[in-house]
Amino acid sequence: MDLRKLLSPARTRVLVGLMALVVLLGAGWVVHDRMTGLPDDAALRYDGHVVTKSELDRRADTLNALYGIAKPTDAAARGDFQRDIAKSVAVSLILDKAARDRHISISEKSARDTLASMLAAQLGPEPRRAFEQLLTEFGVSEGDILGEIRRQQAIAQLFKSVTQKTVDGVSVADAQARYDADPAAFARPERRKIANIVVAERSEARRLLARARAGDGFAALAREMSLDDATRAKGGLLGVVTANDLDVTYSKAAFRVEAGDFFGPVQTAYGWNVGAVLQVLPGRALPFSKVQADALDVVRSERALTTWREWLARQIKDAEVEYADDYRPEHPDEPPAEVGPSTGGVR
């Protein structure tokens, strides 16, 4: 288990930050389709490349392993899911081609270094063994994961290539104007130092909560009982976080109690959680001089995303992707409200 249990994708350190882009694109961006003959086993075709239904299923398994995006059991939802996966793959193929056209390539070593960093940070004292167990559990290969890493690193470089001139043109005056328009957006939010214990059953979480409230040391309980490999050895310590850093349900519980209090049980996708608020750091307004760098980053990000969106819209408009009937998007010409490598979560 890892910090994906509680932390939003923006906080899921190495891998998800690199990988979120194609999934986000798949959630909203679609491509122009023209129906011609496709092989019976095809889900889609782009630039002469046929993606079969079985290849699309394997892609879905990889996304499940990386992001917890599981196939729904409901038939209607399953149809929407497979169309979303088809869109994700189609857009990733478009971006792959654009990266090649700009001579962007990622070495095997770079991908393996990224994977090694992720494993060391998130999978406990025996990361390789834990990783192999996860591969078996989700039915994917190390090659699938490395391929996804290389693709996302290439897209990150492509994003930079497309938006660099826009970013370089941002001035301090632009940042000041952005701050003046909405100073509250640059206030420091309330932060909390939180420790957490993850267990499999609600009844077990209730017993742990009772023990903590009765005076048993929370850190000792976490080291003894928590299923979270990433925080167990640290007594369950998540660190100092804002409400936006956390799973929504967990965040509501964690930010409702006072410093020194416990909360839970709270269910997330990865188990039942019992938390302790160790410290509360109140939010406060900040002058421009204190947030100038943040304001510059906000303007750069906003302008880069606008540039990227306009560029990508042109790529999608010019693309010719053929979908099989069951995989064709409902609205092939509608872009999402926002899209980019830093726009948030995928769950």
N, C-alpha and C positions, 0 to 999 in steps of 0.2 A: 504494500500500500504506500501511497505518497501524499504529498500536500494537495493533490487535486481533490481530496476528500472535502476540504474546507475552503481552500483559496480559490478565488476566481481565476480564470485563465490569464488575466493580466499579471497575476502573481506567480503563475506556475513557471518557474524560472527558465531553464534553458530551452527545452524542446518545444513547449506549446507556444512560447513567444515567437519562435521561428516558423511554426507550422500552422498557425491559426488562419493565415491568409486564404489558402485555397478553400478551406471549409467555409469561411465567411463568404467568399465569392459564390460558392455553391449554394448558400442559403438564399441568395437573391439574384445574382447575375445569371442571365441565360444567354443563349446564342441564337442567331437566326437559323431556322431549319428549313430545308426544302426536301420534300419527300420524293425519294427515288428508291429503286430496289435495294434492299439490304439483305444480307444473309439471314437465314432463319434464327441463328443464335446470336445475332448482333443486337446490342443495346443502342449503339450510336456509331457514327463514322465522321471523322474530321481529317482533312488533308490526306486522304488516302489510307488513314489508319482506322481499322475497325476495332472497336472495344466490344468484346463479347459479354454476354450476361454473366458468365462465370467470372470473368475478369472484374466486372463491376461488383459482384458479390465479394470478391477478395478485397477490393478497395474498401468496401463497407466494413469488413473484418479489421482492416488496418486502422480505419478511423475509430472503430470501437476500442481497439487496443490503446490507441494514443489519447483519445479524448473522451472515452466513455459514451460514444454515440452509438447506442444499441439499436438494432432493428426492432421496430414495434411489432407487437403481436396482433394488433387489430388489423384486419384486412384493408380497410380504407386508409388507415394511417401508413400501412406498409407500402401502398401505391404511391402516396406522396413522398415517402422516404426514398423509394427507388428513383423517382424523378429528380429529387434533390441530389442524390448521389450522381446521377447521370449528368446533371448540370455542373456539379463540382468537377467531374472528370473532364467534361468538355472544355470548361474554362481553363482548367490546368493544362490541357493540351495546347490551347491557344497561347497561354503564357509560356509554356515550354518552347514553342516555336519562336515567340518573340525574343526569348532569352538567347536562343541559338543564333537568331539573326543579328543580335548584338554581340555575339562571340562571348557570351557569359557561360562559364562552365565551372562546376564545383568538383574538386578532387575527391577521390575515395578517402584519402587521409583526413580531409576536413570533416567529412560526414562522420567518420569513425571517431574523431576527436570529440565532436559534439555529442555523439552517443555516449562515449565514455564519461564525459562530464555529467551528463544527465543521470546516468546510472549511479555514479559515485555520490551525487547530491541527493538522490531520491530513493534509492533502493537498499539502504542499510549496509551492514558490515560485509555481506557477501553479495555484492550487486550483480555479478555475472550469473550466479546461480539463480537469484531471484528473477533476473531478466529472462533466462531460459524457461523458467516456470511460466512467466507471463506469456511468452511466445506460444508455448504449448496450450495454455488456457484459451487464448484467443484465436488459435489456428492460423497464425501468420509467421513469416520467417524474418530472420534478421535482415535479409536482403530487402524485404518489403519496407522495414523501418528505415534502413539506410537510404533507400530510394526516395522515400518521403522527405527525409532530412535534406538530401541533395536538391530535390525539387524546391523546397521552401527556401533554402539558402540562395538558390538561383533567383527565385522570385524577389527575395529581399534586395539582391543586387540590381535586379531589373527595376524595382520600385525606385531605388536611389538614382539609377541612370535616367529614368524618365522625369524625376522631380527635382534633380539637383539644382538646375538654374533657378527654379521657383524658390527653393529654400535659400539659396545664396542671396536672393534679392531682398530678404526681409531685414528691416532696419529697427533700431531702438525706438524710433518714432512710431513705427507700426505696432510695436509691442506696447508702448504707452497708450496708444489709441485703443488697443484691445482691452487693456486693463481699465481705462477710464469708462469704457462701455459697460463693464460688468466686474467691479472690484470684488464682489462676493465670490466670484468664481475662483479667485486666487487666495481666499482666506484659508488658513490652515484648519482642516477639519479635526474634530475630536479623534484622538487615537487611544487605543487601549492595548495594554500588554496582557496577552491571553495565553493560558495553558489549556490543553485539551486532551481528553482520553477518548479513543475510539474503540467500541466493542461491537460484537455482532448482534446482540439481542437487546431489546428494550428493557426487559426484566433485569438483565445484568447491568445496564446503565443506571437503572433506578437504585440498585443496591450500591453501586459505586458512589452515586450522588449522596445517598444516606450516609455512607462511611465518611465521605469528605466533610459533610455538614456536622458529623459527630466528632470530628477532630483528627481523623486519619490524614496524614500528610498527602497532599494532592500529587506532588512530584513522585513520591514513593509509589502511590497507586498507579500513576502513569507508567512508571518503569516496570511495574509488575504486570499490569493488565492491558495496556494499550496495544492495539493492533497496528498502529501507525509507525512503521519502521523509521520514518524521517524525523519523528519528534520523541519517540519513546525514550531514547537514551538521554534526552535533555529534559526529562521530567514532564514531557508533554508540551514544552514551550513552543508556541507559534511565533512569538515575538510581538513587536508593536505594529498594530494594523489599524486601518480605518475601516469603516463600515463597508465601503465599496470594494475593499480587498477580499471580502468574504462571500461565501454562498449566502444568498438572500435570506433563507430561512434561519440559518445559523446566525447571521448578522443581527437579525431582529432580536433573538434571544440574548446574544452577547452584549448588545448595546442597551438593553433594557434594565440591567441590574447595576448596582453600585460597585465601587472598588471593594475587593475583599469577598464578594458574593460568588456563589456558584450558580450555574444555570444548566438546564437540560431536563430530561433527555431530549436531544434534537436529532431527527433523522435526516441524513443526507444520502447521496447516492452510494456512499461507501460504508455506511454503518450508522450506529447510534452513538451520539456524542454527548459527553459531559464536560463542561468548561468551567474555568475559574478566571475571574477578572482580577489580575494582580495589580494593575495600576490604570488610572484614567488620566489622560493628558488632554485638558480642555482645548477646544478649537479657539482661534482668534483671528481677527482681521490683520492683514499685513500691508504695509505701504509698498508702493511700486519699487522702491529701491531694494526691498527685500525679495521681491519676486520677479525682478527683471528677466532673469535667465528663464524662469518658468514661462513668463509671458512670451518671450521670444520663441520658446519651444512650441507653445500653443499656436502661435501665428504660423510658424513654419509647418507644423503638422496639418493645420487646417488648409493652408494653401497647397501643400503637397498632395493632400487627399483630393482636393478639387482638380488639380492637374492630372493626377492619376486617374480619377474617375472619367474625365473628359477623354484622356488618351485611350483608356480601356474601352470606353463606349465605341470609339472608332474601330478598335480591333474587333470587337464583338459584331458590330454592324457589317464589317467586311468579311467576317468568317462565314463559312457555309458548313454547318453541322447538320447531319441527318440523324434523326432519332427514330427508333422503332416506336410503334404506336403507344405501347405501355410505358415508354420512358420519355415521351415528348413533354416538355414543360407546358403548363397551362397558359402562361403569358410570356411568350418567347421574346418580346421586345421591351419588357419593363425592367429597368435597372432598379437596384435597391436604393434606399434613402442615403446610405453611406457605405463605403467599402474601402478597405485598406488593411495594412498589416498591423495596425494598432487600434482597431475599432472595437475590440473587446472579445467577449466569449462566444463559444460555439455550442453550448449545451442547451 
